[in-house]
Amino acid sequence: MPDREPTRVLVVEDSAAVSSAMRILFESAGHHVSVAASIAEALSVGTTEPAALVLLDLTLPDGNGLSLVEPLRVAGCKTVVALTGHDDAETRASCLAAGCADVFVKPVPARELVARSEKWLSS
């Protein structure tokens, strides 16, 4: 039985330290990882290399990350999950209404992030 093709993860995060840690974490789990630090970069990467999972920071230097959900889904990205430092019902509701499959409140422990993400990466 041939090995499965590694799944693609797109990390949209303006903190270089956080995106680097996520890259290492998901690559060590066997996934291909692309990183974008802005809305413009995420649109470029996400439309040319659709991902099985997009981890999307809400606060980006050029706008609200939620504006990316629909264009990335149309481009073929399967699942978008919001990453936010805001742990409140209004933020969660906004993310889900925009089409996010889930909301992770930062900081998310590394093991929890990978474990919760596997359901989308294995489907």
C-alpha positions, 0 to 999 in steps of 0.5 A: 500500500503506497504512503499517503501524500502529505497534507498541506497546512497553511499557517496565516500568522504575523508573528514569525516566532509563532509561525515558525513553531507551527511550521516545525510542529506540523512538519514533524507530524508529516505535513507540508506547511506554507506560511503567510504573514498577511492577508495579501500573502495568504491569498497568494499562497492559498490560491496557488497551493490550496491547503487541507487546513488553514490556521488563521490568525484574526489580527493581521497587519493588513486587516481582519483575518476573517476576510480570508475565510470565503476566498480561501474556501473558494480557492479550494482550502478545505478547513479554516480554523481561527486562532485568536487571543480573544476568549469570548462568545462574540469572537467565537460566534463571529468566527463560526459565522464567517465559516471557520470550523473551530476556534483555537484560543492562543496560546494553544498547547502544541500537542492539543493543536496537533491533536485537534487538527488531525481530524481535518488533516486525515479526512 
